[in-house]
């Protein structure tokens, strides 16, 4: 699972790097999330995985991340948030795999 995560992280970064900053507000239709919201959602999944791995239980409907209402100004940022979330998820996955052994 760890090797697959590492491979997917590289692919995800490559795709997110290709999202044009001037098109973040674009929507396929009025009811869909914007391109920026979708990209931010994908970028933050690893961090959510890390948080979920550390929880004993979670109620999906009341979880703070249940509603994505972010309005990103950029997909990537100078502080490396997406990379930090991937590192946190990787550490959580490694901890889980260590516990299983």
C-alpha positions as CSV (number, residue, x, y, z in Angstrom):
1,X,0.0,0.0,0.0
2,X,2.9,2.4,0.8
3,X,4.5,1.9,-2.6
4,X,1.2,2.6,-4.4
5,X,0.7,5.7,-2.3
6,X,4.1,7.0,-3.3
7,X,3.4,6.3,-7.0
8,X,0.0,8.1,-6.8
9,X,1.5,11.1,-5.0
10,X,3.9,11.7,-8.0
11,X,1.0,11.4,-10.5
12,X,-1.2,13.6,-8.4
13,X,1.4,16.3,-8.1
14,X,2.0,16.2,-11.9
15,X,-1.7,16.7,-12.6
16,X,-2.2,19.5,-10.0
17,X,0.8,21.3,-11.4
18,X,-1.0,21.4,-14.7
19,X,-4.1,23.1,-13.4
20,X,-4.0,26.7,-14.9
21,X,-4.2,29.3,-12.1
22,X,-6.3,31.6,-14.3
23,X,-9.0,28.9,-14.6
24,X,-9.6,28.0,-11.0
25,X,-13.1,29.5,-11.0
26,X,-14.2,27.6,-14.1
27,X,-17.2,25.2,-13.6
28,X,-18.5,22.6,-15.9
29,X,-22.0,23.8,-14.9
30,X,-23.6,25.9,-12.2
31,X,-24.1,23.0,-9.7
32,X,-20.6,21.6,-10.0
33,X,-17.5,22.6,-7.9
34,X,-15.1,24.9,-9.6
35,X,-11.8,23.5,-11.0
36,X,-10.0,25.1,-8.1
37,X,-12.3,23.5,-5.5
38,X,-11.8,20.1,-7.2
39,X,-8.0,20.5,-7.3
40,X,-7.9,21.6,-3.7
41,X,-10.0,18.6,-2.7
42,X,-7.6,16.2,-4.5
43,X,-4.6,18.0,-2.9
44,X,-6.0,17.7,0.6
45,X,-7.0,14.0,0.5
46,X,-3.6,12.8,1.9
47,X,-3.9,15.1,4.9
48,X,-7.5,13.8,5.5
49,X,-6.2,10.2,5.3
50,X,-3.6,11.0,8.0
51,X,-6.3,12.5,10.3
52,X,-8.6,9.6,9.7
53,X,-5.9,7.0,10.4
54,X,-5.4,8.6,13.9
55,X,-9.1,8.6,14.8
56,X,-10.9,5.7,16.6
57,X,-14.2,6.7,15.1
58,X,-15.6,9.5,12.9
59,X,-19.1,10.6,11.9
60,X,-18.9,11.6,8.3
61,X,-21.9,13.9,8.3
62,X,-20.6,16.1,11.1
63,X,-16.9,15.9,10.3
64,X,-15.5,19.4,9.7
65,X,-14.4,18.4,6.2
66,X,-17.8,17.1,5.2
67,X,-18.6,20.2,3.2
68,X,-16.0,21.6,0.9
69,X,-16.5,25.3,0.8
70,X,-13.0,26.4,0.1
71,X,-12.4,29.0,-2.5
72,X,-8.8,28.5,-3.5
73,X,-6.7,31.3,-5.0
74,X,-4.1,28.8,-6.2
75,X,-3.8,25.1,-6.4
76,X,-0.2,25.0,-5.2
77,X,1.2,27.4,-2.7
78,X,4.7,28.5,-1.5
79,X,4.4,26.8,1.8
80,X,4.1,23.3,0.3
81,X,0.8,22.4,2.0
82,X,0.0,19.5,-0.4
83,X,3.5,18.1,0.1
84,X,3.1,18.3,3.9
85,X,-0.2,16.5,3.7
86,X,1.3,13.7,1.6
87,X,4.1,13.4,4.2
88,X,1.6,13.2,7.0
89,X,-0.4,10.5,5.2
90,X,2.7,8.6,4.5
91,X,3.7,8.6,8.1
92,X,0.2,7.5,9.1
93,X,0.3,4.6,6.6
94,X,3.7,3.6,7.7
95,X,2.5,3.6,11.4
96,X,-0.5,1.4,10.4
97,X,1.7,-1.1,8.5
98,X,4.1,-1.3,11.5
99,X,1.2,-2.1,13.8
100,X,0.0,-4.9,11.5
101,X,3.4,-6.7,11.6
